[in-house]
């Protein structure tokens, strides 16, 4: 199965989840996603997702000066982003439960 297609469907949710407890800048968010097990996520995909989520009103941004390079734009969840995370998380859990049940029926569960 091509994981890039799966990633496209869940990247918004993954980014919102990564920002749930701690704000982050682009590369930091990418690193946290990869450390969580999404090693195949691409840089451009994450940056595009951050721009889209910000434009949708789900993220807030602020700039932090850096002494060792360019300033960093940090992203944080706002109230709308937290609501979306809750809704999308419930939908994902329901979908994953359905898929688990389908795979279990056919003796394919991990």
NORTA-V581090 format. One record per backbone hydrogen bond with DSSP energy under -0.5 kcal/mol. CO is the residue of the C=O (numbers start at 1). NH is the residue of the N-H. Records with the same first field share a line. If there is no record, write none. Layout:
CO = NH, NH
This chain:
1 = 3
2 = 5, 6
3 = 7
4 = 8
5 = 9
6 = 10
7 = 10, 11
10 = 14
11 = 15
12 = 16
13 = 17
14 = 18
15 = 19
17 = 20
19 = 77
24 = 75
25 = 29
26 = 30
27 = 31
28 = 32
29 = 33
30 = 34
31 = 35
32 = 36
33 = 38
34 = 37
37 = 39
38 = 41
42 = 46
43 = 47
44 = 48
45 = 49
46 = 50
47 = 51
48 = 52
49 = 53
50 = 54
51 = 55
52 = 56
53 = 58, 59
54 = 57
58 = 78
60 = 76
62 = 74
64 = 72
66 = 69
72 = 64, 74
73 = 26
74 = 62
75 = 24
76 = 60
78 = 82
79 = 83
80 = 84
81 = 85
82 = 86
83 = 87
84 = 88
85 = 89
86 = 90
87 = 91
88 = 92
89 = 93
90 = 94
91 = 95
92 = 96
93 = 97
94 = 98
95 = 99
96 = 100
97 = 101
98 = 102
99 = 103
100 = 104
101 = 105
102 = 106
103 = 108, 109
104 = 107
